[in-house]
Amino acid sequence: MSAINTTSESKVAHSDAEMKGWLFKWTNYLKGYQKRWFVLSNGLLSYYRNQAEMSHTCRGTISLRGAIIQTEDSTTFIISNGVQTFHIKTVNEVERQRWVTGLELAKSKATSTTESDEEDFELDGEVALEHIIKTLSVKLEQLQSYNEIINKHGSALHRTLSELESCDSPQELTSQIKEINERATLFRITTNAMINHCGKYLEIAQTQGGKWQRMLQHERDQRLKLEELLEQMARCSTGPPPDDNRNTSGRLLGSGSRGTIRASSEEDDEEEEDDVVFYDANDKVENGGEVMTTLSQGRGALMEPVREHDTDSSQSELDEAGHGPHSRGATALTTPSSPPAPSTTAEPTPLSDQCQTTLNEVVPWKPNNARRSTIPEKPAGSMQIWSILKNSIGKDLSTIPMPLNFSEPLSMLQRLTEDFEYAHVLDEAANTEDVFKQHALVAAFSTSAYSTTAVRTGKPFNPLLGETYECDRTEDAGWRAFSEQVSHHPPIAAQHVEGRGWKAWQDLAVHSKFRGKYIQVTPAGKFNLVFTKTNQHYVWNRVQSTVHNVIVGNLWVDQHGESDIINLTSGSTCRLTFYPYSYFSRQTQRKVKGSVVSKEGQVKWSVQGNWDTKMEILSVINDKEGAALTVWERNDYLAPQFYCFTQFACQLNELEEGVAPTDSRLRPDQRLLEIGCYDEATQEKLRLEEKQRAKRRVEMERFEERLAGVSPGSQDTEDSTYKPIWFRKHVDETSQDVSYQYSDQYWECKKKQDWTRCPDLF
């Protein structure tokens, strides 16, 4: 049957809004391509077994918005939107080009329609201008593509006409005329599409002037509102709280006041706030003075001096960041009239009777016993984080000391272990034979680390250098984890985990900066996972976090960016996109979406969901898999007065017998914070800081003595004052990347209770 007769038989009705006709769709390997009736309408391509089914049964539909349309040969093309894929075949090249052109036009129209529907919402967003530029760029790219197609078809038509001139026989002449008709049809279709796109591009470009003016005016109004808000916040933060006007004594922000600042007058209070700072275990103070720390105590004010030469190994960058006492904006928590007090000793802080009683009631967990399901309720109190961070815009928050009011009773090492709350997903992946499904499960698991971060705004404790944490859940969950703080400059935590048929390890360094309206948290380091049975090795990165409402309102956290989960063994990849929170989006917030793509570029599995609720995976090529599979759903978490911990998080700091003396569970300031003793916890924090600084000074003196007897350029001149206890530092010869390898000795030492190598931290 000729191409012309087939085209007329298919009865393709083509307009700007609709196409319909007979096409051949790939079904399976047994039946191959089957004839189906296709209808293109409103950006959706649907198919039926016959025209009679249109009124009651649709066999399948694919949305063209965001879809990829590509041709394989002269009669075959593919449509894929990441979730569905249609393999379609036509009877000839003209038919294929007609449908491809119609689908491209419908795709463009569906995209522009959706964008225009959301235009009113986007006018109030920061992405409006970017959206307009992107739309024009897409249109321009489409025009360039059609220009290339027109040139291609024009060249083919010109070549055919040249061949026509050299034809001698009538039979060849008929064949050439037929070919000219087909190529002329292709040229006409592409040219019409080019004309339509040119018109749309011109229309969009001409109508943007007014929109840009409105957007500019909107930004001006928003700037004025923000200036008024900041002025109002400044007045509120410098004045005394309404319910404490009766208090005229200078009680400063500390653990006793739980986040309130009081002063005798607005002027004095404003001067005091500019001098307030809190030092954590990784603080450095510049030479030239003495920093006095005042703690509000129920039994009196305890003055705690920190000498300027008492430096911590992790904070040599503090002076560069402008936090020395002589730098602009340098702050210290002090009262001008307070005299110096004796320095802190290394002795543990005496506890009040109430705290001692509460501490004595803490019972260590023992094997075969039920683990705890909650923690003590934290005392209520307001937090004025803006007063702490207002002079720190653009600075690294690891150099900005924070009071315990903003902390939660977990260390960063314990937060790392919390990544494995949903480790049962890895158990399932280890037993999966399909490597692409395994990849999808691993990708979904990687998002579970963020499941409670939307409401977890408490800052974890910075681990001391050499601090460790073990979590042995072999009996109930089948895995055990071990972590160590291996570096303080920069701060790096290393972790090794063993499970049922898998093992994982990671080095993590967190860089955080205050940007004025929000806090930006950028993690550095790779997460590695290996399935021991098949040696499939996966590696991925973490996405960026942003803490919002720093100035006013309740703090909340958003995750956004892209995470690449790569199978180093098979070469398959999965890029997960974490969509940023938007007040004007119609989609579900905190959305994550991605696809597992083979080494050859074929989409195998779709991964989608919400990082704070659940994740699902779906096979895009295997109909036997059926509906989407739910990989994990977030466990319930407790109320804010319990730090929004899940039951698993509550168990992380539960006392256990037999752990190393450097374990985070044994850290006294963290334990005191957990039971609600803010004053004693703050004193213990300062004691641990001073103890670590003193140890660092001794190590530096020894190092300088060794350095004095070594010739310049020798390898012994490297700063080897500290080496990790349970991990080994490794430098890649090619990339020079630094990583930490587990020595595989901790659990054996625990079995023998041999802790002779552990330093005295607490």
C-alpha positions in Angstrom: 0.0 0.0 0.0 1.4 3.4 -0.9 2.3 6.0 1.6 -0.3 8.4 0.2 -3.1 5.9 0.5 -2.1 4.9 4.0 -2.2 8.5 5.1 -5.6 9.1 3.8 -6.8 5.9 5.3 -5.6 6.9 8.8 -7.8 10.0 8.7 -5.4 12.2 10.7 -7.3 15.3 11.7 -4.6 17.9 12.5 -5.2 21.3 14.1 -3.7 23.4 16.9 -5.8 21.5 19.5 -6.0 17.9 18.3 -4.7 15.0 16.3 -6.0 11.5 16.0 -5.3 8.4 13.9 -4.0 4.9 13.7 -0.5 4.1 14.9 1.4 1.1 16.0 2.4 0.8 19.7 5.0 -1.6 21.1 3.3 -3.9 23.6 5.7 -6.8 24.5 8.1 -9.2 23.0 5.4 -11.7 22.2 3.0 -9.4 20.4 5.4 -6.7 19.2 3.8 -3.6 17.7 0.0 -3.5 17.8 -2.3 -1.2 15.9 -4.0 1.4 18.3 -6.1 4.4 17.9 -4.3 7.5 19.2 -5.8 10.8 20.3 -3.8 13.9 21.1 -5.7 16.6 23.0 -4.9 19.2 25.7 -1.2 18.1 26.0 -2.2 14.4 26.6 -1.6 11.5 24.2 -4.1 8.7 24.8 -4.6 5.5 23.0 -7.4 2.9 22.5 -7.8 -0.4 20.8 -10.4 1.1 18.5 -12.4 4.2 18.0 -15.5 2.7 19.8 -13.5 2.5 23.0 -13.1 6.3 23.2 -16.4 6.7 25.0 -15.6 4.3 27.9 -12.1 2.7 28.0 -8.7 4.4 27.7 -5.8 2.0 27.5 -3.2 4.5 28.5 -2.3 8.2 28.6 1.0 10.1 28.7 1.5 13.8 29.6 3.6 15.7 27.1 4.6 18.4 29.5 8.3 17.8 30.2 8.3 14.8 28.0 11.2 13.8 25.7 10.3 13.1 22.1 13.0 11.4 20.0 13.1 9.6 16.7 14.9 6.3 16.2 14.5 5.7 12.4 12.4 6.9 9.5 9.2 5.4 11.0 9.7 5.0 14.7 9.7 7.5 17.6 9.7 7.4 21.4 7.9 9.5 24.0 9.0 9.4 27.6 8.3 11.6 30.6 10.4 9.7 33.2 7.4 7.7 34.4 5.9 6.3 31.2 7.5 5.5 27.8 5.6 4.9 24.5 7.4 3.2 21.6 5.4 4.1 18.5 5.8 3.2 14.8 4.2 4.7 11.7 3.8 3.4 8.1 6.2 6.0 6.5 8.5 8.9 7.2 5.8 11.5 6.3 3.4 10.1 8.9 6.1 10.0 11.5 7.2 13.6 10.9 3.5 14.8 11.0 3.0 13.2 14.4 6.3 14.3 15.8 5.7 17.9 14.8 2.2 17.7 16.2 3.4 16.3 19.5 6.1 19.0 19.7 3.5 21.7 19.2 1.2 20.1 21.8 4.1 19.8 24.2 5.0 23.5 23.8 1.4 24.5 24.2 0.9 22.4 27.3 4.0 23.9 28.8 3.0 27.5 28.0 -0.5 26.9 29.2 0.7 25.6 32.6 3.1 28.5 32.9 0.4 31.0 32.1 -1.9 29.4 34.7 0.8 29.8 37.4 1.8 33.3 36.2 -0.1 35.1 38.9 1.5 33.0 41.6 5.0 33.5 40.2 4.7 37.2 39.9 5.0 37.3 43.7 8.0 34.9 43.7 11.7 35.5 43.1 11.6 33.1 40.1 9.3 35.1 37.9 12.1 36.8 35.9 14.0 33.6 35.6 10.9 31.9 34.4 10.3 34.4 31.6 13.9 34.3 30.5 13.8 30.5 30.5 10.6 30.5 28.5 12.1 32.7 25.8 15.2 30.6 25.8 13.2 27.5 25.3 11.3 29.1 22.4 14.5 30.2 20.9 16.0 26.8 21.1 12.9 25.4 19.4 13.2 27.9 16.6 16.8 26.9 16.1 15.8 23.2 16.0 13.1 23.9 13.4 15.6 26.0 11.5 17.9 23.0 11.3 15.1 20.7 10.3 14.0 23.1 7.5 17.6 23.3 6.3 17.7 19.5 6.3 14.4 19.0 4.4 15.2 21.9 2.1 18.5 20.3 1.1 16.8 16.9 0.6 14.1 18.6 -1.6 16.8 20.4 -3.6 18.7 17.2 -4.1 15.6 15.4 -5.2 14.8 18.1 -7.7 18.3 17.9 -9.1 17.9 14.2 -9.5 14.6 14.8 -11.3 16.4 16.8 -14.0 18.6 13.8 -14.8 15.7 11.2 -15.0 15.1 9.7 -18.5 12.6 6.9 -18.1 8.9 7.6 -17.2 9.0 5.0 -14.4 11.9 6.8 -12.6 10.1 10.1 -13.2 7.0 8.9 -11.4 9.0 7.6 -8.5 10.9 10.9 -8.2 7.7 12.9 -8.4 6.3 10.8 -5.5 9.4 11.4 -3.5 9.2 15.1 -4.2 5.6 15.2 -2.9 6.6 13.5 0.3 9.6 15.8 0.9 7.6 18.9 0.0 5.0 17.8 2.6 7.7 17.5 5.2 9.1 20.9 4.3 5.6 22.5 4.5 4.8 20.9 7.9 8.2 22.0 9.4 7.9 25.5 7.9 4.4 26.0 9.3 5.6 24.9 12.7 8.5 27.4 12.4 6.0 30.2 11.6 3.8 29.3 14.6 6.8 29.3 16.9 8.1 32.6 15.6 4.7 34.1 16.2 4.5 32.8 19.8 8.1 33.9 20.5 7.3 37.4 19.3 4.0 37.5 21.2 5.7 36.5 24.5 8.6 38.9 24.0 6.2 41.8 23.3 4.0 41.2 26.4 6.8 40.9 28.9 7.5 44.7 29.3 4.4 45.3 31.5 5.1 42.2 33.5 8.6 43.2 34.2 7.5 46.6 35.3 5.0 45.1 37.8 7.6 42.7 39.0 10.1 45.5 39.6 7.5 47.5 41.5 6.7 44.4 43.5 10.3 44.0 44.5 10.5 47.6 45.6 7.4 47.2 47.8 8.9 44.0 49.3 12.1 45.8 50.0 10.3 48.5 51.9 8.3 46.0 53.9 11.5 44.2 54.8 13.1 47.4 55.9 10.1 48.2 58.1 10.2 44.6 59.5 13.9 44.8 60.3 13.4 48.1 62.0 10.6 46.7 64.1 12.6 43.6 65.0 15.5 45.8 66.0 13.3 47.8 68.4 11.8 44.6 69.8 15.2 42.9 70.4 16.7 45.9 72.2 13.8 46.5 74.5 12.9 44.3 77.6 10.3 41.6 77.1 6.8 42.8 78.1 6.4 40.3 80.9 9.7 41.2 82.5 9.5 45.0 82.8 9.7 44.7 86.5 13.1 43.1 86.3 15.7 45.9 86.2 18.8 43.9 87.0 21.3 43.1 84.2 20.6 39.4 83.7 22.3 38.2 80.5 21.3 35.5 78.1 22.4 32.2 79.6 21.2 28.8 80.6 19.3 30.2 83.5 17.4 32.8 81.5 16.7 30.3 78.7 16.9 32.7 75.8 15.8 36.1 77.3 17.8 39.3 77.6 17.0 41.9 80.2 18.5 45.2 81.1 17.8 48.3 83.1 17.3 50.6 80.1 16.9 50.3 76.4 20.2 52.1 75.7 22.2 49.9 78.1 20.6 46.8 76.7 21.5 47.8 73.2 25.1 48.1 74.2 25.1 44.8 76.0 23.6 42.9 73.1 26.4 44.0 70.9 28.8 42.4 73.4 27.2 39.1 73.7 28.8 35.9 72.5 28.8 32.2 73.4 31.8 30.0 73.1 31.5 26.3 72.2 34.1 23.6 72.5 35.7 24.8 69.3 36.4 28.4 70.1 39.5 30.6 69.7 40.1 34.0 71.3 42.6 36.5 69.9 45.5 37.8 72.0 45.0 41.1 73.7 42.5 40.6 76.5 40.4 38.4 78.8 36.9 37.2 77.9 34.6 36.9 80.9 31.6 34.6 80.7 28.7 35.2 83.0 26.2 32.4 83.7 22.9 33.1 85.3 22.7 30.6 88.2 20.0 29.9 90.7 22.6 30.1 93.5 24.4 33.2 92.2 26.4 34.4 89.2 29.5 32.3 88.4 32.2 34.2 86.6 34.2 32.1 84.2 37.3 33.6 82.5 38.7 32.1 79.3 42.3 33.2 78.7 43.0 34.5 75.3 45.9 32.0 74.8 43.6 29.0 75.5 43.1 28.0 71.9 41.2 25.1 70.4 42.6 23.1 67.6 39.6 23.5 65.4 39.2 27.3 65.6 42.4 28.9 64.1 40.1 30.5 61.6 38.1 32.5 64.2 40.4 35.5 64.1 40.3 35.6 60.3 36.5 35.6 60.5 36.6 38.7 62.7 35.9 37.2 66.2 39.0 38.4 68.1 38.4 40.9 70.8 40.1 43.6 68.7 38.2 42.9 65.5 35.1 44.8 64.5 32.0 43.3 65.9 33.9 41.2 68.4 31.6 40.2 71.3 31.9 38.7 74.7 29.3 37.7 77.3 30.1 40.0 80.2 28.9 42.8 82.4 31.3 45.9 82.4 31.1 46.2 86.2 31.8 42.5 86.9 35.3 41.8 88.3 37.4 38.9 87.1 36.9 35.5 88.8 39.3 32.6 89.3 39.7 30.4 86.2 37.9 27.1 85.8 39.4 24.0 87.2 39.3 20.6 85.6 37.1 19.3 88.4 33.5 18.3 87.5 30.8 20.9 88.2 29.0 20.4 91.6 25.4 19.6 90.9 22.3 20.9 92.6 20.4 18.4 94.7 17.6 18.3 92.1 20.0 17.6 89.2 21.9 15.0 91.2 18.7 13.2 92.0 17.5 13.3 88.4 20.9 12.0 87.2 20.9 9.2 89.7 17.5 8.0 88.2 19.1 7.5 84.8 19.4 3.7 84.4 21.7 2.2 81.7 20.1 0.0 79.1 20.9 -3.7 79.3 20.6 -6.5 76.7 17.1 -8.1 76.4 15.5 -5.1 78.0 13.1 -2.8 76.3 14.7 0.5 75.1 13.3 3.8 76.1 10.6 5.5 74.0 10.9 9.1 75.2 13.3 11.6 76.9 12.8 14.2 79.6 10.8 17.2 78.6 12.9 20.3 77.9 12.1 23.5 79.9 10.0 26.0 78.1 11.7 29.2 77.0 11.9 31.7 74.2 14.9 31.9 71.9 16.2 35.2 70.4 18.5 33.7 67.7 18.5 37.1 65.8 20.3 38.8 68.8 23.0 36.1 68.5 23.5 36.1 64.7 22.8 39.7 63.7 26.5 40.5 63.6 27.5 37.3 61.8 26.1 37.7 58.3 28.2 35.9 55.8 30.4 34.2 58.4 30.9 30.5 59.0 28.7 29.4 61.9 31.3 26.9 63.1 33.1 30.0 64.4 30.0 31.5 66.0 29.5 30.2 69.5 25.9 29.3 70.4 24.2 28.9 73.8 22.8 25.6 74.9 19.3 27.0 74.4 19.7 26.3 70.7 21.0 22.7 71.2 19.4 19.3 71.3 20.9 16.5 73.6 22.5 14.6 70.7 26.0 15.0 69.3 26.8 15.2 65.6 28.1 11.7 65.7 24.7 10.5 66.9 22.9 12.5 64.2 25.0 10.7 61.7 23.9 7.3 63.1 20.3 8.5 62.8 20.7 8.2 59.0 20.2 4.4 59.5 16.8 4.6 61.2 15.4 3.0 58.0 18.2 0.5 57.4 15.6 -2.2 56.6 15.5 -0.7 53.1 19.2 -1.7 52.7 18.4 -5.2 53.9 15.7 -5.4 51.1 18.2 -4.0 48.6 20.8 -6.6 49.6 18.4 -9.4 48.7 17.3 -7.9 45.4 18.7 -9.6 42.3 17.6 -6.8 39.9 20.5 -4.3 40.1 18.4 -1.4 38.8 15.7 -2.0 41.4 18.5 -2.2 44.0 19.7 1.2 42.7 16.2 2.6 43.1 16.0 1.3 46.7 19.3 2.8 47.6 18.3 6.2 46.1 15.1 6.1 48.1 17.0 5.2 51.3 19.4 8.2 50.8 16.4 10.6 51.3 15.4 9.0 54.6 18.2 10.9 56.3 16.2 14.1 56.0 12.8 12.6 57.2 12.6 14.7 60.4 14.9 17.6 59.5 12.0 19.9 58.6 11.1 20.2 62.3 14.4 19.4 63.9 15.9 22.9 64.4 18.0 22.1 67.4 21.8 22.3 67.0 23.6 19.0 67.8 26.7 19.1 70.1 30.0 19.6 68.4 32.0 16.5 69.2 35.3 16.9 71.0 38.4 15.8 69.1 38.6 12.0 69.7 35.0 11.7 70.8 33.3 8.5 69.6 29.9 6.9 69.4 28.8 3.4 68.9 25.3 2.1 68.2 25.0 -1.7 68.2 21.5 -2.7 67.0 22.5 -6.1 65.8 19.9 -8.0 67.9 16.9 -6.0 66.8 17.8 -4.3 63.5 20.8 -6.3 62.2 23.4 -3.5 62.0 25.9 -1.7 64.1 27.6 1.6 63.6 30.7 3.3 64.9 31.8 7.0 64.6 34.7 9.1 65.6 35.5 12.8 65.5 38.8 12.6 63.5 39.6 16.2 62.9 38.7 19.6 64.4 40.4 21.8 61.8 38.3 21.4 59.7 35.7 19.5 61.9 35.3 16.0 60.3 33.4 13.0 61.6 34.1 9.5 60.2 31.7 6.6 60.4 31.6 2.9 59.6 28.5 0.7 59.6 28.0 -3.0 59.1 24.6 -4.6 58.2 23.0 -7.7 56.9 24.8 -8.2 53.5 26.0 -4.5 53.3 28.5 -2.1 54.8 28.7 1.7 54.6 31.1 4.4 55.5 31.2 8.2 55.2 33.3 11.2 56.1 31.2 14.3 56.8 32.2 18.0 57.3 29.4 20.6 57.6 29.9 24.2 56.6 27.3 26.7 57.7 26.9 30.4 57.1 24.4 33.0 58.1 23.0 34.9 55.1 20.9 37.5 56.9 17.4 36.0 56.4 18.5 32.4 56.6 21.2 30.0 57.5 22.9 28.0 54.7 24.2 24.5 55.6 26.5 22.8 53.1 27.7 19.3 53.8 30.9 18.0 52.3 31.9 14.4 51.9 30.6 11.3 50.2 28.4 8.4 51.5 29.7 5.0 50.4 27.6 1.8 50.4 28.7 -1.7 49.3 26.6 -4.9 49.1 29.0 -7.7 50.1 27.3 -10.5 48.1 27.5 -8.8 44.7 30.1 -6.0 45.4 27.8 -3.4 44.0 29.4 -0.1 45.2 27.2 3.0 45.5 28.3 6.5 46.3 26.3 9.7 46.7 26.4 13.3 48.0 24.2 15.2 50.4 22.1 18.2 49.4 22.1 21.7 50.8 20.0 22.7 53.8 18.5 26.1 54.6 17.2 27.2 58.0 14.4 29.8 57.5 12.7 32.4 59.7 15.9 33.4 61.5 14.6 37.0 62.0 10.9 36.3 62.9 8.6 33.3 63.1 9.3 29.7 63.9 12.4 28.2 62.6 12.0 25.5 59.9 14.4 23.7 57.6 14.3 23.0 53.8 16.4 20.6 51.7 17.1 21.5 48.1 19.5 20.7 45.4 20.6 17.6 43.5 22.0 14.3 44.8 23.7 11.9 42.4 23.6 8.3 43.5 26.1 6.5 41.3 26.7 2.7 41.0 30.5 2.5 40.5 30.2 -1.2 39.6 27.6 -1.1 36.9 27.8 2.5 35.8 24.1 3.2 36.3 23.2 6.6 37.8 20.3 8.3 39.6 20.0 12.0 40.0 17.5 13.0 42.7 16.2 16.6 42.6 15.1 18.1 45.9 12.6 20.8 44.9 12.8 23.9 47.1 9.8 24.9 49.2 7.6 27.4 47.4 4.5 29.1 48.8 3.1 29.5 45.3 3.6 26.0 43.9 0.5 23.8 43.4 2.5 20.6 43.9 3.1 18.9 47.2 6.0 20.5 49.1 9.3 18.9 49.9 9.1 16.9 46.7 11.9 14.6 45.5 12.0 13.1 42.0 14.6 11.2 40.0 15.1 8.2 37.6 17.5 5.3 37.6 19.3 5.4 34.2 21.4 2.5 32.9 25.0 3.0 31.6 23.5 3.0 28.1 21.1 5.9 29.0 17.9 3.9 29.3 15.5 4.9 32.1 14.8 1.8 34.2 13.1 3.0 37.5 11.4 6.1 38.7 12.1 7.4 42.3 9.7 9.9 43.7 8.0 11.1 46.9 8.5 13.6 49.7 11.6 13.6 51.8 9.7 14.3 55.0 6.9 11.7 54.6 7.6 8.8 52.3 9.4 7.6 49.1 8.2 5.3 46.3 9.8 3.6 43.4 8.2 2.4 40.1 9.5 0.3 37.2 9.1 2.2 33.9 9.7 -0.8 31.6 8.4 -3.9 33.4 4.6 -4.1 33.6 4.9 -7.1 36.1 6.0 -4.7 38.8 2.5 -3.2 38.9 1.9 -0.1 41.1 4.5 2.0 42.8 6.3 0.4 45.8 6.5 2.4 49.0 10.1 2.1 50.2 9.8 3.9 53.5 7.3 6.0 55.5 8.4 8.4 58.2 8.0 7.2 61.8 6.0 9.4 64.1 7.9 11.9 66.1 7.3 13.4 69.5 6.1 16.9 70.3 8.4 20.0 70.2 9.0 19.9 73.9 10.8 16.6 73.3 12.9 18.1 70.4 10.6 16.4 67.8 12.6 13.2 68.3 11.4 9.9 66.9 11.5 6.9 69.1 14.8 5.8 67.5 16.3 9.2 68.1 15.3 9.0 71.8 17.3 5.8 72.1 20.5 7.1 70.7 21.7 8.8 73.9 20.4 6.1 76.2 23.1 5.0 78.6 24.7 1.6 77.9 27.3 -0.4 79.8 30.6 -1.3 78.2 31.0 1.5 75.7 34.3 3.4 75.3 35.0 6.1 77.8 35.0 8.6 74.9 31.4 7.7 73.9 29.0 10.6 73.4 26.6 9.0 75.9 29.1 9.8 78.7 29.6 13.4 77.8 28.4 15.2 81.0 27.2 18.5 79.5 25.0 16.7 76.9 23.6 14.4 79.6 22.8 17.4 81.9 21.0 19.2 79.0 18.9 16.1 78.4 17.7 16.0 82.0 16.9 19.8 81.9 19.8 21.1 84.0 20.8 24.1 81.8 23.0 25.9 84.4 25.1 22.8 85.2 25.2 21.8 81.5 26.7 25.2 80.6 29.3 25.0 83.3 30.3 21.5 82.2 30.5 22.7 78.6 33.0 25.4 79.7 35.0 22.9 81.7 35.3 20.6 78.8 36.3 23.4 76.5 39.1 24.5 78.9 40.3 21.0 79.4 40.6 20.5 75.6 42.3 23.8 75.2 44.9 22.9 77.9 45.5 19.6 76.3 46.0 21.3 72.9 48.5 23.7 74.3 50.6 20.9 75.7 50.5 19.0 72.4 51.6 22.1 70.5 54.5 22.7 72.9 55.7 19.2 72.3 55.3 19.5 68.6 57.3 22.8 68.6 60.1 21.1 70.6 60.2 18.3 68.0 60.0 20.8 65.2 63.1 22.7 66.5 65.3 19.6 66.0 64.1 18.8 62.5 65.6 20.2 59.3 63.2 22.2 57.0 61.4 20.2 54.4 61.4 17.0 56.4 58.3 14.9 56.6 58.4 15.2 60.4 57.5 18.9 60.1 53.9 17.9 59.3 51.5 18.7 62.1 51.1 15.2 63.5 49.9 16.3 67.0 46.8 14.2 66.6 46.0 11.0 64.9 42.6 9.3 64.9 42.3 6.4 67.3 40.0 4.1 65.3 40.4 5.4 61.7 43.4 5.9 59.4 43.9 9.1 57.3 44.2 8.3 53.6 45.2 10.7 50.8 44.3 9.6 47.3 47.4 9.8 45.1 45.5 10.9 42.0 42.9 13.4 43.3 44.6 14.3 46.6 41.2 13.8 48.3 41.5 13.0 52.0 39.4 10.2 53.5 39.4 8.1 56.7 39.5 4.3 56.6 38.2 2.3 59.5 40.9 0.2 61.3 38.4 -2.6 62.1 39.6 -2.8 65.8 36.9 -1.1 67.9 34.5 -4.0 68.3 37.4 -6.3 69.2 38.6 -3.9 71.9 35.1 -3.6 73.2 34.9 -7.3 73.6 38.1 -7.3 75.6 37.1 -4.0 77.3 40.6 -2.7 76.4 40.3 1.1 76.3 44.0 1.9 77.0 44.3 3.8 73.7 41.3 6.1 74.5 42.2 9.7 75.6 40.7 11.4 78.7 38.0 13.7 77.3 35.4 14.1 79.9 
